[in-house]
Amino acid sequence: MKKFKRIFALTGAILLILLYVSTLVFAFIDHPASMGLLKAAVACTILLPVLLYAYALVYKATRKEDEDSETEN
């Protein structure tokens, strides 16, 4: 399971880097659709870490309950 967590963390970090780069690119492009894309990139840059953190908290809470129930049996 530790390998899964590392892969998940690496994937999240790569996605964040790509979002930062895309935000920068969309800020400099002079195209009618670039403003909408810029807003979407900024929103995803904020939401992705929040969702990853929430997923980690839920995962930790559910794993803790599973470990507690295994030790009681």
N, C-alpha and C positions, 0 to 999 in steps of 0.2 A: 504494500500500500504506500510505502514511502516513495517508491519510484513514481507512482501515479501522482502524488502530491508535487513532486519535483517537475514532472512534465506539465502539470496543470499550472504551476507557478511560472514556468518558462514561457508557456503559451500566453498567459496573461501579460507578462512583461513585453513580449514581442508585439502583442496587440496594442498595448499602450504606446510603444515606440512608433508603431505605424500610425496610430491616431494622432500623435503629436506631429509627425511629419505631414500627414494629410491636412491637419489644421493649418500648418504653416503654408503649405502649397495653396490651399483654397483661399487663404487670406491675400495672396499675391496675384491670383488669377483674376483677370478682368473679363468675366463671362456672366451672363444673366443668371445662370444656375449656381454660380459659385457661392452666393450668399446663403442659399438654402443648404448647400453642402457644408459650408463653414459652420452653420448653426448645428447641423446634425453631428459633425465631428466634435464640436465642443461639448455637446450634450453627451455623446458617447464617452468622451474623455472623462467626464465627471461620473457618469453612471456605471461604467465598467468596473472601476475599483470598488465602488460601493457594493455592487452586486457580487463581486468576487469575495469581498470581506463578509458579506451576509452569508454566502455559500459556505465559507470556512467556519463561521460561527455555528451554523446549522449542522454542518458535518461533525464538528467537535461535540456539540450537544448530543447528537444521536449516537455517536460512537461511545460517549461516556455512559449513556444509558445502557447500551448493549454490553459494555464491559461490566457494569454493575450487576446486570441480570445474570451474566455468566458466572460471576464470583459467588452469587447467592445459591446457585444450584449445585 
